Amino acid sequence: MRDEALRAMQASIVNGAPETAAVLAQDALTAGFEPLDAINLGFVPGMHAVGEQFAQHTLFLPDMMASAEAMRAAMQVLEPELRKRGGERPNAGTVVLGTTKGDIHEIGKTLVGTLLTAHGFKVHDLGVDVASDVFVANILKTGADVVGISALLTTTMRGQKSVIEAIERAGLRARVKVIVGGAPVSRRWAEEIGADGYGQDAASAVELVKGLMHQGVHAG
């Protein structure tokens, strides 16, 4: 029964079914599951499967968005219960995300945030049209390990460079990794502006962040 329940949780994420995910999360608690087990053994493997299928082009952006919505629905049920029991998910790292000043696109950024949360990261999403000084203030406030800067327009890509320059001026560049992404952004652009990496899509951005955190641990 337990394995069957876990498989159903995973399927609710792969199928992008938020209502089913929320019901299964509640059923798991009623059946005596630890909230952390439901998250780590049921729903997170579903998100992993979605990331893999997206990378293989067997799932596409609308599917990914539906799966992200299902993951959020499950977490809304399970996280309050986890906190109530005095538990907390191990933190894989702290990430600040935002779309640059003048740009109001957020689908890709939101997906990155949801996937990172599923992988155990603490994510602070600043939203869209975010000024450089707001990025800097939030790095200080959260003690971020990684900053993700999104831009969906060629005209707002330069904002990514401005954010990196502001981080440098604040003396924070040595302690925080910076990644960039968005439709017009390339690996070459990332190198040119001094970013630590470039995420082509949400799944690769998560792998990039995990890799940077791994490097950081070993570098320290």
Residue frames as a rotation matrix with the C-alpha (Angstrom) as fourth column:
MET 1
0.561 0.828 0.000 0.00
0.828 -0.561 0.000 0.00
0.000 0.000 -1.000 0.00
ARG 2
0.430 -0.474 -0.768 2.79
0.194 -0.782 0.592 2.39
-0.882 -0.404 -0.245 0.91
ASP 3
-0.654 -0.720 0.233 4.63
0.334 0.002 0.943 1.80
-0.679 0.694 0.239 -2.40
GLU 4
-0.201 0.695 0.691 1.36
0.973 0.058 0.225 2.20
0.116 0.717 -0.687 -4.28
ALA 5
0.733 0.477 -0.486 0.72
0.583 -0.807 0.087 5.53
-0.350 -0.347 -0.870 -2.55
LEU 6
-0.003 -0.838 -0.546 4.22
0.066 -0.545 0.836 6.76
-0.998 -0.033 0.057 -3.38
ARG 7
-0.711 -0.216 0.669 3.78
0.628 0.233 0.743 5.74
-0.316 0.948 -0.030 -7.03
ALA 8
0.278 0.904 0.324 0.47
0.955 -0.296 0.009 7.64
0.104 0.307 -0.946 -7.16
MET 9
0.587 -0.152 -0.795 2.17
0.267 -0.891 0.367 10.76
-0.764 -0.428 -0.483 -5.74
GLN 10
-0.516 -0.856 -0.033 4.89
0.165 -0.138 0.977 10.54
-0.841 0.498 0.212 -8.38
ALA 11
-0.500 0.387 0.775 2.30
0.865 0.255 0.431 10.07
-0.031 0.886 -0.462 -11.15
SER 12
0.565 0.772 -0.290 0.32
0.767 -0.622 -0.161 13.13
-0.305 -0.131 -0.943 -10.00
ILE 13
0.188 -0.597 -0.780 3.41
-0.104 -0.802 0.589 15.27
-0.977 -0.029 -0.212 -10.65
VAL 14
-0.785 -0.516 0.342 4.32
0.235 0.264 0.936 13.65
-0.573 0.815 -0.086 -13.97
ASN 15
-0.291 0.776 0.560 0.69
0.953 0.184 0.240 14.02
0.083 0.603 -0.793 -15.11
GLY 16
-0.928 -0.114 0.355 0.55
0.114 -0.993 -0.019 17.65
0.355 0.023 0.935 -13.95
ALA 17
0.002 0.990 -0.142 -2.53
0.386 0.130 0.913 17.14
0.922 -0.057 -0.382 -11.75
PRO 18
-0.679 -0.381 0.627 -2.54
-0.314 -0.621 -0.718 19.71
0.663 -0.685 0.302 -8.90
GLU 19
0.186 0.822 0.538 -5.88
-0.917 -0.051 0.396 18.67
0.353 -0.567 0.744 -7.36
THR 20
0.778 0.043 -0.627 -4.86
0.009 0.997 0.080 15.01
0.629 -0.068 0.775 -7.32
ALA 21
-0.241 -0.961 -0.133 -1.47
0.304 0.055 -0.951 15.91
0.922 -0.270 0.279 -5.83
ALA 22
-0.504 0.103 0.858 -3.10
-0.692 -0.642 -0.330 17.92
0.517 -0.759 0.395 -3.01
VAL 23
0.600 0.791 0.119 -5.55
-0.736 0.488 0.469 15.10
0.313 -0.370 0.875 -2.23
LEU 24
0.585 -0.455 -0.672 -2.76
0.273 0.890 -0.365 12.49
0.764 0.030 0.645 -2.22
ALA 25
-0.518 -0.774 0.363 -0.66
-0.060 -0.391 -0.919 14.69
0.853 -0.497 0.156 0.08
GLN 26
-0.157 0.562 0.812 -3.57
-0.949 -0.313 0.033 14.94
0.273 -0.765 0.583 2.52
ASP 27
0.808 0.461 -0.367 -4.26
-0.399 0.887 0.234 11.19
0.434 -0.043 0.900 2.23
ALA 28
0.073 -0.883 -0.465 -0.60
0.230 0.468 -0.853 10.48
0.970 -0.045 0.237 2.99
LEU 29
-0.659 -0.280 0.698 -0.77
-0.523 -0.497 -0.693 12.50
0.541 -0.822 0.181 6.22
THR 30
0.283 0.871 0.401 -4.02
-0.948 0.190 0.257 10.77
0.147 -0.452 0.880 7.19
ALA 31
0.807 0.004 -0.591 -2.40
-0.104 0.985 -0.136 7.39
0.581 0.171 0.795 6.53
GLY 32
0.908 -0.415 -0.057 0.47
0.119 0.125 0.985 8.25
-0.402 -0.901 0.163 8.89
PHE 33
0.424 -0.787 0.449 3.20
0.773 0.056 -0.632 9.19
0.472 0.615 0.632 6.41
GLU 34
-0.016 -0.527 -0.850 5.87
0.634 -0.663 0.399 11.52
-0.773 -0.532 0.344 7.69
PRO 35
0.826 0.380 -0.417 5.54
-0.026 -0.713 -0.701 14.74
-0.564 0.589 -0.579 5.63
LEU 36
0.070 -0.904 -0.423 9.24
-0.796 -0.306 0.522 14.56
-0.601 0.300 -0.741 4.69
ASP 37
-0.579 -0.225 0.784 8.81
0.129 0.924 0.360 10.98
-0.805 0.310 -0.506 3.38
ALA 38
0.441 0.817 0.371 5.85
0.601 0.039 -0.798 12.03
-0.667 0.575 -0.474 1.24
ILE 39
0.744 -0.223 -0.630 7.93
-0.461 -0.853 -0.243 14.90
-0.483 0.472 -0.738 -0.18
ASN 40
-0.101 -0.977 -0.186 11.21
-0.867 -0.005 0.498 13.07
-0.487 0.211 -0.847 -0.72
LEU 41
-0.759 -0.203 0.618 9.94
-0.031 0.960 0.277 9.60
-0.650 0.191 -0.736 -1.67
GLY 42
0.026 0.884 0.467 6.68
0.709 0.313 -0.632 10.50
-0.704 0.348 -0.619 -3.42
PHE 43
0.847 0.500 -0.181 6.54
0.271 -0.699 -0.661 13.93
-0.458 0.511 -0.728 -5.00
VAL 44
0.286 -0.815 -0.505 10.21
-0.613 -0.560 0.557 14.83
-0.737 0.150 -0.659 -5.57
PRO 45
-0.545 -0.487 0.682 10.90
0.192 0.719 0.668 11.69
-0.816 0.495 -0.299 -7.67
GLY 46
0.393 0.763 0.513 7.98
0.788 0.008 -0.616 12.82
-0.474 0.646 -0.598 -9.85
MET 47
0.859 -0.124 -0.497 9.69
-0.234 -0.958 -0.165 16.17
-0.456 0.258 -0.852 -10.38
HIS 48
-0.217 -0.969 0.121 12.98
-0.392 0.200 0.898 14.41
-0.894 0.147 -0.423 -11.17
ALA 49
-0.268 0.193 0.944 11.19
0.679 0.733 0.043 12.31
-0.683 0.653 -0.327 -13.80
VAL 50
0.796 0.605 0.019 9.64
0.472 -0.602 -0.643 15.45
-0.378 0.521 -0.765 -15.30
GLY 51
0.482 -0.706 -0.519 13.06
-0.537 -0.706 0.462 17.15
-0.692 0.056 -0.719 -15.47
GLU 52
-0.490 -0.686 0.538 14.54
-0.031 0.630 0.776 14.13
-0.871 0.364 -0.330 -17.25
GLN 53
0.030 0.594 0.804 11.66
0.863 0.390 -0.320 13.90
-0.504 0.704 -0.500 -19.73
PHE 54
0.874 0.236 -0.425 11.88
0.067 -0.924 -0.377 17.62
-0.481 0.301 -0.823 -20.41
ALA 55
0.035 -0.960 -0.279 15.62
-0.574 -0.248 0.780 17.30
-0.818 0.133 -0.560 -21.11
GLN 56
-0.675 -0.262 0.690 14.86
0.270 0.783 0.561 14.43
-0.687 0.564 -0.457 -23.51
HIS 57
-0.784 0.418 -0.460 12.13
-0.611 -0.652 0.449 16.50
-0.112 0.633 0.766 -25.25
THR 58
-0.720 0.636 -0.279 9.39
0.467 0.741 0.483 14.01
0.514 0.218 -0.830 -24.40
LEU 59
0.243 0.752 -0.613 7.72
0.927 -0.366 -0.082 16.63
-0.286 -0.548 -0.786 -22.18
PHE 60
-0.269 -0.286 0.920 7.33
0.681 -0.732 -0.029 20.27
0.682 0.618 0.391 -23.14
LEU 61
-0.898 -0.246 0.364 6.93
-0.020 -0.805 -0.592 23.66
0.439 -0.539 0.719 -21.44
PRO 62
-0.066 0.929 0.364 3.14
-0.759 -0.283 0.586 23.44
0.648 -0.237 0.724 -20.82
ASP 63
0.519 0.189 -0.833 3.63
0.217 0.914 0.342 19.95
0.827 -0.359 0.434 -19.28
MET 64
-0.470 -0.815 -0.339 6.45
0.628 -0.039 -0.777 21.27
0.620 -0.578 0.530 -17.12
MET 65
-0.717 0.258 0.647 4.28
-0.451 -0.880 -0.148 24.17
0.532 -0.398 0.748 -15.92
ALA 66
0.395 0.910 -0.124 1.44
-0.538 0.339 0.772 21.79
0.744 -0.238 0.624 -15.02
SER 67
0.302 -0.377 -0.876 3.88
0.586 0.798 -0.141 19.57
0.752 -0.471 0.462 -13.10
ALA 68
-0.776 -0.600 0.196 5.27
0.267 -0.594 -0.759 22.61
0.572 -0.536 0.621 -11.27
GLU 69
-0.270 0.784 0.559 1.71
-0.739 -0.541 0.401 23.56
0.617 -0.305 0.725 -10.29
ALA 70
0.621 0.482 -0.618 1.07
-0.069 0.819 0.569 20.03
0.780 -0.311 0.542 -9.00
MET 71
-0.212 -0.796 -0.566 4.29
0.693 0.286 -0.662 20.13
0.689 -0.533 0.491 -6.96
ARG 72
-0.794 -0.039 0.607 3.26
-0.261 -0.880 -0.397 23.48
0.550 -0.474 0.688 -5.44
ALA 73
0.204 0.969 0.136 -0.17
-0.661 0.034 0.750 22.07
0.722 -0.243 0.648 -4.54
ALA 74
0.497 -0.090 -0.863 1.40
0.427 0.891 0.153 19.09
0.755 -0.445 0.481 -2.73
MET 75
-0.554 -0.820 -0.145 3.91
0.577 -0.253 -0.777 21.30
0.600 -0.514 0.613 -0.89
GLN 76
-0.454 0.459 0.764 1.14
-0.529 -0.828 0.184 23.63
0.717 -0.321 0.619 0.31
VAL 77
0.696 0.697 -0.173 -0.38
-0.324 0.520 0.790 20.67
0.641 -0.494 0.588 2.15
LEU 78
0.602 -0.472 -0.644 2.84
0.596 0.803 -0.032 19.09
0.532 -0.364 0.764 3.41
GLU 79
-0.344 -0.863 0.371 5.09
0.342 -0.483 -0.806 22.00
0.875 -0.151 0.461 4.39
PRO 80
0.018 0.370 0.929 2.81
-0.734 -0.626 0.263 23.45
0.679 -0.687 0.260 7.11
GLU 81
0.934 0.343 -0.103 2.52
-0.209 0.755 0.621 19.96
0.291 -0.558 0.777 8.64
LEU 82
0.307 -0.914 -0.265 6.28
0.645 0.405 -0.648 19.54
0.700 0.029 0.714 8.46
ARG 83
-0.436 -0.455 0.776 6.81
-0.166 -0.807 -0.567 22.85
0.884 -0.376 0.277 10.32
LYS 84
0.430 0.714 0.552 4.11
-0.719 -0.098 0.688 21.94
0.545 -0.693 0.472 12.87
ARG 85
0.946 -0.097 -0.308 5.99
0.213 0.905 0.368 18.77
0.243 -0.414 0.877 13.71
GLY 86
0.711 -0.695 -0.110 9.18
-0.329 -0.467 0.821 20.76
-0.622 -0.547 -0.560 14.16
GLY 87
0.197 -0.637 0.745 10.81
0.681 0.636 0.364 19.27
-0.705 0.436 0.559 11.12
GLU 88
0.512 -0.078 -0.856 12.50
-0.541 -0.802 -0.251 20.95
-0.667 0.592 -0.453 8.22
ARG 89
0.952 -0.230 0.203 13.82
0.304 0.616 -0.727 19.71
0.042 0.754 0.656 4.90
PRO 90
0.096 -0.975 -0.201 17.61
0.672 -0.086 0.735 19.70
-0.734 -0.206 0.647 4.72
ASN 91
0.792 0.190 -0.580 18.61
-0.170 -0.844 -0.509 22.87
-0.586 0.502 -0.636 2.89
ALA 92
0.505 -0.591 0.629 20.65
0.831 0.530 -0.170 22.17
-0.233 0.608 0.759 -0.26
GLY 93
-0.712 -0.699 0.076 21.48
0.696 -0.687 0.207 25.88
-0.093 0.200 0.975 -0.57
THR 94
0.130 0.735 -0.666 19.86
0.473 -0.636 -0.610 29.30
-0.872 -0.235 -0.430 -0.80
VAL 95
-0.608 -0.266 0.748 19.01
0.792 -0.145 0.593 30.80
-0.049 0.953 0.298 -4.18
VAL 96
-0.139 0.541 -0.829 17.79
0.036 -0.834 -0.550 34.29
-0.990 -0.107 0.097 -5.07
LEU 97
-0.484 0.063 0.873 15.98
0.851 0.266 0.453 34.54
-0.204 0.962 -0.182 -8.43
GLY 98
0.116 0.607 -0.786 14.68
0.173 -0.792 -0.586 37.51
-0.978 -0.068 -0.197 -10.37
THR 99
0.300 0.028 0.953 13.98
0.954 -0.014 -0.300 38.92
0.005 1.000 -0.031 -13.83
THR 100
-0.631 -0.764 -0.138 15.98
0.767 -0.640 0.040 42.02
-0.119 -0.080 0.990 -14.70
LYS 101
-0.331 0.410 -0.850 14.79
0.125 -0.874 -0.470 45.61
-0.935 -0.261 0.238 -14.60
GLY 102
-0.382 0.260 -0.887 12.43
-0.806 -0.563 0.182 46.45
-0.452 0.784 0.425 -17.46
ASP 103
-0.696 0.099 -0.712 11.51
-0.409 0.760 0.505 42.80
0.591 0.642 -0.488 -18.13
ILE 104
-0.203 0.717 0.666 8.21
-0.958 -0.006 -0.286 41.28
-0.201 -0.697 0.688 -16.96
HIS 105
0.265 0.249 -0.932 8.63
-0.555 0.829 0.064 37.69
0.788 0.500 0.358 -18.19
GLU 106
-0.170 -0.368 0.914 8.57
-0.985 0.103 -0.142 35.07
-0.042 -0.924 -0.379 -15.49
ILE 107
0.809 0.561 -0.176 7.43
-0.566 0.824 0.022 31.63
0.157 0.082 0.984 -16.68
GLY 108
0.393 -0.735 -0.552 10.95
0.065 0.621 -0.781 30.21
0.917 0.271 0.292 -17.07
LYS 109
-0.528 -0.616 0.584 12.18
-0.482 -0.349 -0.804 31.76
0.699 -0.706 -0.112 -13.82
THR 110
0.137 0.683 0.717 9.19
-0.991 0.104 0.090 30.44
-0.013 -0.723 0.691 -11.89
LEU 111
0.865 0.149 -0.480 9.81
-0.253 0.954 -0.160 26.94
0.434 0.260 0.863 -13.24
VAL 112
-0.114 -0.978 -0.175 13.46
-0.010 0.177 -0.984 27.12
0.993 -0.111 -0.030 -12.17
GLY 113
-0.473 -0.028 0.881 12.32
-0.805 -0.394 -0.444 28.15
0.359 -0.919 0.164 -8.69
THR 114
0.567 0.776 0.275 9.82
-0.824 0.536 0.184 25.32
-0.005 -0.331 0.944 -8.41
LEU 115
0.703 -0.369 -0.608 12.34
0.025 0.867 -0.497 22.71
0.711 0.334 0.618 -9.56
LEU 116
-0.390 -0.891 0.232 15.00
-0.209 -0.160 -0.965 24.04
0.897 -0.425 -0.123 -7.20
THR 117
-0.133 0.441 0.887 12.52
-0.986 -0.149 -0.074 23.93
0.099 -0.885 0.455 -4.30
ALA 118
0.850 0.480 -0.216 11.70
-0.481 0.875 0.050 20.32
0.213 0.062 0.975 -5.22
HIS 119
0.394 -0.798 -0.456 15.44
0.288 0.578 -0.763 19.54
0.873 0.169 0.457 -5.02
GLY 120
0.434 -0.129 -0.891 15.68
0.892 0.200 0.406 20.93
0.126 -0.971 0.202 -1.50
PHE 121
-0.667 -0.669 0.327 16.86
0.626 -0.742 -0.241 24.50
0.404 0.044 0.914 -2.17
LYS 122
0.019 0.605 -0.796 15.50
0.730 -0.553 -0.402 27.49
-0.684 -0.573 -0.452 -0.30
VAL 123
-0.472 -0.142 0.870 14.35
0.842 -0.365 0.397 29.84
0.261 0.920 0.292 -3.06
HIS 124
-0.136 0.399 -0.907 13.65
0.396 -0.817 -0.419 33.57
-0.908 -0.416 -0.048 -2.76
ASP 125
-0.267 0.143 0.953 11.87
0.960 -0.041 0.276 34.67
0.078 0.989 -0.127 -5.93
LEU 126
-0.660 -0.090 -0.746 12.02
0.328 -0.928 -0.178 38.46
-0.676 -0.362 0.642 -6.27
GLY 127
0.423 0.905 0.051 9.63
0.390 -0.131 -0.912 38.47
-0.818 0.405 -0.408 -9.23
VAL 128
0.231 -0.245 0.941 10.02
0.966 -0.061 -0.253 40.59
0.119 0.968 0.223 -12.37
ASP 129
0.518 -0.045 0.854 11.38
0.241 -0.950 -0.197 44.05
0.820 0.308 -0.482 -13.21
VAL 130
0.831 -0.232 -0.506 13.96
0.537 0.100 0.837 43.76
-0.143 -0.968 0.208 -10.40
ALA 131
0.800 -0.556 0.225 16.56
-0.443 -0.800 -0.404 46.52
0.405 0.224 -0.887 -9.96
SER 132
0.101 -0.886 -0.454 20.22
0.063 0.461 -0.885 45.67
0.993 0.061 0.102 -9.32
ASP 133
-0.605 -0.381 0.699 20.18
-0.598 -0.362 -0.715 47.09
0.526 -0.851 -0.009 -5.79
VAL 134
0.410 0.805 0.429 17.22
-0.912 0.346 0.221 44.84
0.030 -0.482 0.876 -4.91
PHE 135
0.683 -0.296 -0.668 19.25
0.018 0.921 -0.390 41.78
0.731 0.254 0.634 -5.94
VAL 136
-0.368 -0.923 0.109 22.14
-0.042 -0.101 -0.994 43.00
0.929 -0.371 -0.002 -3.78
ALA 137
-0.296 0.332 0.896 19.89
-0.916 -0.363 -0.168 43.73
0.270 -0.871 0.412 -0.77
ASN 138
0.722 0.688 0.075 18.41
-0.685 0.695 0.218 40.24
0.098 -0.208 0.973 -0.97
ILE 139
0.288 -0.733 -0.617 21.80
0.115 0.666 -0.737 38.54
0.951 0.141 0.277 -1.24
LEU 140
-0.662 -0.549 0.510 22.70
-0.362 -0.361 -0.859 40.26
0.656 -0.754 0.040 2.03
LYS 141
-0.063 0.764 0.642 19.33
-0.993 -0.113 0.038 39.51
0.102 -0.635 0.766 3.64
THR 142
0.840 0.533 -0.102 19.20
-0.533 0.846 0.036 35.81
0.106 0.025 0.994 2.72
GLY 143
0.040 -0.904 0.427 22.90
-0.633 0.307 0.710 34.90
-0.773 -0.299 -0.560 2.67
ALA 144
0.873 0.456 -0.175 22.31
-0.405 0.474 -0.782 33.51
-0.274 0.753 0.598 -0.82
ASP 145
0.045 -0.828 0.558 24.72
0.155 0.558 0.815 30.96
-0.987 0.050 0.154 -2.26
VAL 146
-0.686 -0.170 0.708 23.50
0.694 0.140 0.706 31.43
-0.219 0.975 0.022 -5.83
VAL 147
-0.189 0.635 -0.749 21.77
-0.231 -0.770 -0.594 34.26
-0.954 0.061 0.292 -7.71
GLY 148
-0.436 0.136 0.890 19.80
0.810 0.490 0.323 33.52
-0.392 0.861 -0.323 -10.88
ILE 149
-0.371 0.252 -0.894 19.15
-0.233 -0.957 -0.174 36.46
-0.899 0.144 0.414 -13.22
SER 150
-0.160 0.426 0.890 16.63
0.813 0.568 -0.126 36.00
-0.560 0.704 -0.438 -16.01
ALA 151
-0.371 0.135 -0.919 16.10
-0.430 -0.902 0.041 38.13
-0.823 0.410 0.393 -19.12
LEU 152
0.042 0.494 0.869 13.74
0.585 0.692 -0.422 37.34
-0.810 0.526 -0.260 -21.98
LEU 153
0.957 0.275 0.092 14.48
0.243 -0.586 -0.773 40.32
-0.159 0.763 -0.627 -24.21
THR 154
0.178 -0.933 0.314 17.67
0.891 0.017 -0.454 41.32
0.418 0.361 0.834 -26.00
THR 155
0.142 -0.076 0.987 17.08
-0.022 -0.997 -0.073 44.84
0.990 -0.012 -0.143 -24.64
THR 156
0.755 0.196 0.625 17.03
-0.592 -0.205 0.780 43.68
0.281 -0.959 -0.039 -21.01
MET 157
0.721 -0.559 -0.409 19.97
0.519 0.827 -0.215 41.25
0.458 -0.057 0.887 -21.22
ARG 158
-0.141 -0.835 0.532 22.30
0.128 -0.548 -0.827 44.12
0.982 -0.049 0.184 -20.33
GLY 159
0.463 0.414 0.784 20.51
-0.712 -0.352 0.607 44.26
0.527 -0.839 0.132 -17.00
GLN 160
0.930 -0.182 -0.320 22.17
0.296 0.888 0.353 40.94
0.220 -0.422 0.879 -16.15
LYS 161
-0.007 -0.985 0.175 25.56
0.674 -0.134 -0.727 42.61
0.739 0.112 0.664 -16.55
SER 162
-0.076 0.053 0.996 24.39
-0.401 -0.916 0.018 45.52
0.913 -0.398 0.090 -14.37
VAL 163
0.882 0.433 0.184 23.36
-0.355 0.355 0.865 43.14
0.310 -0.829 0.467 -11.58
ILE 164
0.609 -0.730 -0.310 26.77
0.738 0.665 -0.115 41.42
0.291 -0.159 0.944 -11.64
GLU 165
-0.251 -0.706 0.663 28.51
0.349 -0.704 -0.618 44.81
0.903 0.076 0.423 -11.54
ALA 166
0.298 0.452 0.841 26.34
-0.621 -0.578 0.530 45.86
0.725 -0.680 0.108 -8.55
ILE 167
0.976 0.015 -0.219 27.22
0.130 0.763 0.633 42.59
0.176 -0.646 0.743 -6.74
GLU 168
0.170 -0.985 0.013 30.91
0.820 0.134 -0.557 43.31
0.547 0.105 0.830 -7.40
ARG 169
-0.193 -0.207 0.959 30.60
-0.118 -0.966 -0.232 46.91
0.974 -0.158 0.162 -6.11
ALA 170
0.645 0.536 0.544 28.97
-0.608 -0.070 0.791 45.60
0.462 -0.841 0.281 -2.94
GLY 171
-0.338 -0.896 0.289 31.97
-0.923 0.255 -0.289 43.29
0.185 -0.364 -0.913 -2.37
LEU 172
0.221 0.559 0.799 29.79
-0.700 0.662 -0.269 40.17
-0.679 -0.500 0.538 -2.55
ARG 173
0.479 0.075 -0.875 31.01
-0.842 0.322 -0.433 38.58
0.249 0.944 0.218 -5.78
ALA 174
-0.546 -0.800 -0.249 33.47
-0.678 0.597 -0.429 36.20
0.492 -0.065 -0.868 -4.10
ARG 175
-0.836 0.194 0.514 30.80
-0.339 0.554 -0.760 34.66
-0.432 -0.809 -0.398 -1.88
VAL 176
0.163 0.969 0.188 27.93
-0.261 0.226 -0.938 34.21
-0.951 0.104 0.290 -4.35
LYS 177
-0.745 -0.300 0.595 27.66
0.435 0.457 0.775 32.26
-0.505 0.837 -0.210 -7.62
VAL 178
-0.176 0.675 -0.716 25.76
-0.541 -0.674 -0.503 33.97
-0.822 0.299 0.484 -10.45
ILE 179
-0.650 0.045 0.759 23.83
0.575 0.682 0.452 32.16
-0.497 0.730 -0.469 -13.18
VAL 180
-0.499 0.485 -0.718 21.93
-0.611 -0.784 -0.106 33.69
-0.615 0.386 0.688 -16.09
GLY 181
-0.685 0.329 0.650 19.20
0.573 0.794 0.202 32.44
-0.450 0.511 -0.733 -18.39
GLY 182
0.137 0.787 -0.602 16.46
-0.157 -0.583 -0.797 33.42
-0.978 0.204 0.044 -20.80
ALA 183
0.770 0.343 0.538 15.63
0.374 0.440 -0.817 33.01
-0.517 0.830 0.210 -24.48
PRO 184
0.911 -0.408 0.059 18.24
-0.151 -0.463 -0.873 35.42
0.383 0.787 -0.484 -25.95
VAL 185
0.495 -0.742 0.452 20.97
-0.804 -0.194 0.563 34.49
-0.330 -0.642 -0.692 -23.44
SER 186
0.757 -0.335 -0.561 23.89
-0.145 0.751 -0.644 32.26
0.637 0.569 0.519 -24.47
ARG 187
0.693 -0.607 -0.389 26.90
0.708 0.472 0.525 30.63
-0.136 -0.639 0.757 -22.86
ARG 188
-0.190 -0.804 0.563 29.09
0.854 -0.418 -0.310 33.16
0.484 0.422 0.766 -24.62
TRP 189
0.197 0.363 0.911 27.12
-0.099 -0.917 0.387 36.07
0.975 -0.167 -0.145 -23.15
ALA 190
0.971 0.173 -0.166 27.38
0.125 0.230 0.965 34.50
0.205 -0.958 0.202 -19.68
GLU 191
0.276 -0.950 -0.149 31.17
0.958 0.258 0.126 34.30
-0.081 -0.177 0.981 -20.04
GLU 192
-0.187 -0.345 0.920 31.36
0.596 -0.784 -0.172 37.83
0.781 0.516 0.352 -21.42
ILE 193
0.333 0.412 0.848 29.59
-0.335 -0.789 0.515 39.37
0.881 -0.456 -0.125 -18.40
GLY 194
-0.603 -0.739 0.301 31.42
-0.546 0.107 -0.831 37.24
0.582 -0.665 -0.468 -15.83
ALA 195
0.465 0.789 0.401 28.59
-0.875 0.341 0.344 34.91
0.134 -0.511 0.849 -14.78
ASP 196
-0.398 -0.610 0.685 29.45
-0.728 0.664 0.168 31.50
-0.557 -0.432 -0.709 -13.31
GLY 197
-0.827 0.126 0.548 27.10
0.330 0.897 0.293 29.64
-0.455 0.423 -0.784 -15.62
TYR 198
-0.609 0.635 -0.476 24.23
-0.793 -0.505 0.340 29.65
-0.024 0.585 0.811 -18.07
GLY 199
-0.576 0.504 0.643 21.05
0.098 0.824 -0.558 27.58
-0.812 -0.258 -0.524 -17.86
GLN 200
-0.981 0.172 -0.093 19.49
-0.112 -0.102 0.988 26.82
0.160 0.980 0.119 -21.23
ASP 201
-0.038 0.995 -0.094 16.24
-0.194 0.085 0.977 25.63
0.980 0.056 0.190 -19.62
ALA 202
0.493 0.329 0.806 14.77
-0.797 -0.202 0.570 24.98
0.350 -0.923 0.163 -16.18
ALA 203
0.993 -0.093 -0.067 16.12
0.110 0.937 0.330 21.42
0.033 -0.336 0.941 -15.88
SER 204
0.287 -0.955 0.081 19.67
0.686 0.146 -0.713 22.37
0.669 0.260 0.697 -16.88
ALA 205
0.088 -0.200 0.976 19.56
-0.434 -0.889 -0.143 25.39
0.896 -0.411 -0.165 -14.54
VAL 206
0.856 0.265 0.445 18.90
-0.514 0.330 0.792 23.05
0.063 -0.906 0.418 -11.61
GLU 207
0.781 -0.621 -0.066 21.82
0.613 0.783 -0.108 20.80
0.118 0.044 0.992 -12.58
LEU 208
0.103 -0.737 0.668 24.00
0.303 -0.616 -0.727 23.91
0.947 0.277 0.160 -12.91
VAL 209
0.368 0.103 0.924 23.07
-0.718 -0.600 0.353 25.16
0.591 -0.793 -0.147 -9.42
LYS 210
0.989 -0.004 0.150 23.70
-0.092 0.774 0.627 21.71
-0.119 -0.633 0.765 -7.92
GLY 211
0.524 -0.843 0.125 27.11
0.731 0.369 -0.574 21.60
0.437 0.392 0.809 -9.64
LEU 212
0.044 -0.481 0.876 28.05
-0.102 -0.874 -0.475 25.08
0.994 -0.068 -0.088 -8.40
MET 213
0.679 0.240 0.693 27.05
-0.695 -0.093 0.713 24.18
0.236 -0.966 0.104 -4.84
HIS 214
0.932 -0.363 -0.028 29.13
0.362 0.915 0.181 21.00
-0.040 -0.179 0.983 -5.06
GLN 215
0.206 -0.878 0.432 32.14
0.550 -0.261 -0.793 23.03
0.809 0.402 0.429 -6.27
GLY 216
0.262 -0.021 0.965 31.59
-0.500 -0.858 0.117 25.53
0.825 -0.513 -0.236 -3.44
VAL 217
0.952 0.137 0.274 31.61
-0.305 0.489 0.817 22.80
-0.022 -0.862 0.507 -0.80
HIS 218
0.688 -0.723 0.059 34.85
0.726 0.686 -0.049 21.34
-0.005 0.076 0.997 -2.14
ALA 219
0.160 -0.625 0.764 36.43
0.330 -0.696 -0.638 24.74
0.930 0.354 0.095 -2.69
GLY 220
0.500 0.084 0.862 35.72
-0.671 -0.591 0.447 25.65
0.547 -0.802 -0.239 0.92
